[in-house]
Amino acid sequence: MRCSIAFGKVPVLQKFLLLLLELCHQGAGDKISNHNTMPKKTAADDDRDISTGAYELMVIYSPELSEEKWKKEVDELREVLVKETAAIFHESLFGMKPFAYRIKKFLSGYYVVFYFNAEPHVIAEVRNYLKLHLSVVRHLLMTLPEKFDLSVQNKLDEKLTGFLIESRTKKTTQGPRPKQHIMEMKKIEKKKTAEDESATASKEKMLSGHTDEEKLRSVEETLESILQNPDIKV
């Protein structure tokens, strides 16, 4: 009897179980669909994670190098950049140029400028390389802006070169340095003081001589008056 009642209720339980299973399947399906719709990381995303940028590197080499040795140094630096996967898209070899001011006892040096694209770790390698080279007087590494115009930069480089030459020319044509000028002024003052002292001594000597003559004349006049006095017998 109990079995018949239980079996008699089977259709109701089936409906309930089917409804419950349907709800469970819908929830699982939503989770699966949500999981499947999440964006996948692609190779392009991996490339974007690495911040490749454009850089400008200016290096000044010692003027004590011969031109041949300097070019070898530049070739070596170029090889380092290429080895570190830096894509060089322009370079300018300016050669020997004068400085606007003294740098490490030098008044001139060999200039070279590289423009390249590279990853951040390349920059660290390049910096270390330049620090270990004694022939490098100075270097400057800058990040280029996104809208970089190479033709404009070339014009600026030409103006900078002209400015360096003009500044150095002005310094050499303006005469002695302030310290030398002061030394020369001191020499002139000493000479003038010596001349003034000499003139003063001559004047005093002349005045002194003039006073002695007056004294001598006074003595002679006194003696003459004594000799001409009839009351005085000599």
C-alpha positions as CSV (number, residue, x, y, z in Angstrom):
1,M,0.0,0.0,0.0
2,R,2.8,2.3,1.0
3,C,4.6,1.4,-2.2
4,S,1.6,2.1,-4.3
5,I,1.2,5.5,-2.6
6,A,4.9,6.2,-3.1
7,F,4.8,5.2,-6.7
8,G,1.6,7.1,-7.1
9,K,3.5,10.2,-6.1
10,V,6.4,9.6,-8.5
11,P,5.1,11.9,-11.3
12,V,5.0,14.8,-8.8
13,L,8.5,14.0,-7.6
14,Q,9.7,13.7,-11.1
15,K,8.4,17.1,-12.0
16,F,10.0,18.6,-8.9
17,L,13.3,16.9,-9.6
18,L,13.2,17.9,-13.3
19,L,12.5,21.5,-12.4
20,L,15.4,21.4,-9.8
21,L,17.8,19.9,-12.4
22,E,16.7,22.4,-15.0
23,L,17.4,25.3,-12.6
24,C,20.8,23.8,-11.7
25,H,21.7,23.3,-15.3
26,Q,20.8,27.0,-16.1
27,G,23.0,28.3,-13.2
28,A,25.9,26.1,-14.3
29,G,25.4,27.1,-17.9
30,D,25.5,30.8,-16.9
31,K,28.8,30.3,-15.1
32,I,30.2,28.3,-18.0
33,S,29.1,30.9,-20.5
34,N,30.5,33.7,-18.3
35,H,33.8,31.9,-18.0
36,N,34.0,31.3,-21.7
37,T,33.3,35.0,-22.6
38,M,36.3,36.2,-20.5
39,P,39.0,37.7,-22.8
40,K,42.0,35.5,-23.4
41,K,45.5,36.9,-23.2
42,T,47.1,36.9,-26.6
43,A,50.6,37.3,-27.9
44,A,49.8,40.9,-28.8
45,D,48.9,41.5,-25.2
46,D,52.3,40.1,-24.2
47,D,54.0,42.5,-26.6
48,R,52.1,45.4,-25.1
49,D,53.3,44.5,-21.6
50,I,56.9,45.2,-22.7
51,S,57.2,49.0,-23.1
52,T,59.4,49.4,-26.2
53,G,60.2,53.1,-26.7
54,A,62.2,55.4,-28.9
55,Y,65.5,56.8,-27.5
56,E,68.1,59.4,-28.4
57,L,71.7,58.7,-27.3
58,M,74.4,61.3,-27.6
59,V,78.0,60.3,-26.8
60,I,81.1,62.5,-26.6
61,Y,84.4,60.8,-26.9
62,S,87.8,62.1,-25.8
63,P,89.7,64.4,-28.2
64,E,92.8,62.5,-27.4
65,L,91.6,59.7,-29.6
66,S,92.6,59.6,-33.2
67,E,89.8,59.8,-35.8
68,E,90.3,56.2,-36.7
69,K,90.2,55.1,-33.1
70,W,87.1,57.1,-32.5
71,K,85.3,55.5,-35.5
72,K,86.2,52.0,-34.1
73,E,84.7,53.1,-30.7
74,V,81.5,54.1,-32.6
75,D,81.4,50.8,-34.5
76,E,81.7,49.0,-31.2
77,L,78.8,51.0,-29.6
78,R,76.7,50.3,-32.7
79,E,77.3,46.6,-32.3
80,V,76.3,46.7,-28.7
81,L,73.0,48.4,-29.6
82,V,72.3,45.8,-32.3
83,K,73.3,42.9,-30.1
84,E,70.8,44.1,-27.5
85,T,68.0,44.1,-30.1
86,A,67.9,47.9,-30.4
87,A,66.6,48.9,-33.8
88,I,68.7,51.9,-35.0
89,F,66.7,54.1,-37.3
90,H,69.1,57.0,-37.6
91,E,72.6,58.1,-36.6
92,S,74.7,61.3,-36.9
93,L,78.5,61.4,-36.7
94,F,79.4,65.1,-36.1
95,G,83.1,64.5,-35.5
96,M,85.3,66.8,-33.5
97,K,83.4,69.8,-32.1
98,P,84.4,72.5,-29.6
99,F,82.6,72.6,-26.2
100,A,80.8,75.7,-24.9
101,Y,82.6,75.1,-21.6
102,R,85.4,72.8,-20.3
103,I,84.4,69.2,-19.7
104,K,86.8,67.0,-17.7
105,K,89.8,69.3,-18.7
106,F,88.8,69.0,-22.4
107,L,87.7,71.9,-24.6
108,S,86.4,69.7,-27.5
109,G,85.4,66.1,-28.3
110,Y,84.0,63.7,-30.9
111,Y,80.2,63.8,-31.1
112,V,77.9,60.9,-32.2
113,V,74.1,60.6,-31.9
114,F,72.0,57.4,-32.2
115,Y,68.2,57.2,-32.6
116,F,66.8,53.7,-31.9
117,N,63.9,51.7,-30.6
118,A,64.6,49.4,-27.6
119,E,63.2,47.7,-24.6
120,P,64.0,49.0,-21.1
121,H,66.6,46.3,-20.3
122,V,68.6,47.4,-23.3
123,I,68.9,50.9,-21.8
124,A,70.5,49.5,-18.6
125,E,73.0,47.5,-20.7
126,V,74.0,50.6,-22.8
127,R,74.5,52.7,-19.7
128,N,76.7,50.1,-18.1
129,Y,78.7,49.8,-21.3
130,L,79.3,53.6,-21.5
131,K,80.3,53.9,-17.8
132,L,83.1,51.3,-18.3
133,H,84.7,53.2,-21.2
134,L,87.2,55.8,-20.2
135,S,87.2,57.2,-23.7
136,V,83.7,58.5,-23.2
137,V,83.8,62.0,-21.8
138,R,80.0,62.3,-21.4
139,H,76.8,60.7,-22.6
140,L,73.1,61.7,-22.6
141,L,70.3,59.2,-23.1
142,M,66.7,60.6,-23.5
143,T,63.3,59.1,-24.3
144,L,61.8,60.6,-27.5
145,P,58.2,61.8,-27.6
146,E,55.6,59.9,-29.5
147,K,55.3,62.5,-32.2
148,F,59.0,62.7,-33.0
149,D,60.1,64.4,-36.2
150,L,63.6,63.4,-37.2
151,S,64.0,66.2,-39.7
152,V,63.2,68.8,-37.1
153,Q,65.7,67.2,-34.7
154,N,68.4,67.3,-37.4
155,K,67.9,71.1,-37.7
156,L,68.1,71.4,-34.0
157,D,71.3,69.4,-34.0
158,E,72.8,71.7,-36.6
159,K,71.8,74.8,-34.6
160,L,73.4,73.3,-31.5
161,T,76.6,72.6,-33.3
162,G,76.7,76.2,-34.6
163,F,76.0,77.5,-31.1
164,L,78.9,75.4,-29.7
165,I,81.3,76.8,-32.3
166,E,80.1,80.4,-31.9
167,S,80.3,80.2,-28.1
168,R,83.9,78.9,-28.2
169,T,84.9,81.5,-30.8
170,K,83.6,84.3,-28.6
171,K,85.5,83.0,-25.6
172,T,88.8,82.9,-27.6
173,T,88.3,86.4,-29.2
174,Q,87.1,88.2,-26.0
175,G,90.7,88.4,-24.7
176,P,92.2,87.1,-21.5
177,R,90.1,85.5,-18.8
178,P,89.0,87.5,-15.8
179,K,91.8,86.2,-13.6
180,Q,94.4,87.1,-16.2
181,H,92.8,90.5,-16.5
182,I,93.0,91.1,-12.8
183,M,96.7,90.2,-12.7
184,E,97.4,92.6,-15.6
185,M,95.5,95.4,-13.8
186,K,97.6,94.7,-10.6
187,K,100.8,95.0,-12.7
188,I,99.6,98.3,-14.1
189,E,98.8,99.6,-10.6
190,K,102.2,98.6,-9.3
191,K,103.9,100.3,-12.2
192,K,101.9,103.4,-11.7
193,T,102.6,103.4,-8.0
194,A,106.3,103.1,-8.6
195,E,106.2,105.9,-11.1
196,D,104.3,108.1,-8.6
197,E,106.8,107.3,-5.9
198,S,109.7,108.1,-8.2
199,A,108.1,111.5,-9.2
200,T,107.5,112.4,-5.5
201,A,111.1,111.6,-4.6
202,S,112.4,113.8,-7.5
203,K,110.1,116.6,-6.4
204,E,111.2,116.4,-2.8
205,K,114.8,116.3,-3.9
206,M,114.3,119.4,-6.0
207,L,112.6,121.2,-3.1
208,S,115.3,120.1,-0.8
209,G,118.0,121.5,-3.2
210,H,116.1,124.8,-3.5
211,T,116.0,125.2,0.2
212,D,119.8,124.6,0.6
213,E,120.5,127.3,-2.0
214,E,118.3,129.8,-0.2
215,K,120.1,129.0,3.1
216,L,123.5,129.5,1.4
217,R,122.4,132.8,-0.1
218,S,121.2,134.0,3.3
219,V,124.6,133.1,4.9
220,E,126.5,135.0,2.1
221,E,124.3,138.0,2.5
222,T,124.9,138.0,6.3
223,L,128.7,137.7,5.8
224,E,128.6,140.6,3.3
225,S,126.7,142.8,5.7
226,I,129.2,142.1,8.4
227,L,132.2,142.9,6.2
228,Q,130.6,146.1,5.0
229,N,129.9,147.3,8.6
230,P,132.5,150.0,9.5
231,D,132.1,149.3,13.1
232,I,133.3,145.8,12.8
233,K,137.0,145.2,12.2
234,V,138.0,142.0,10.6
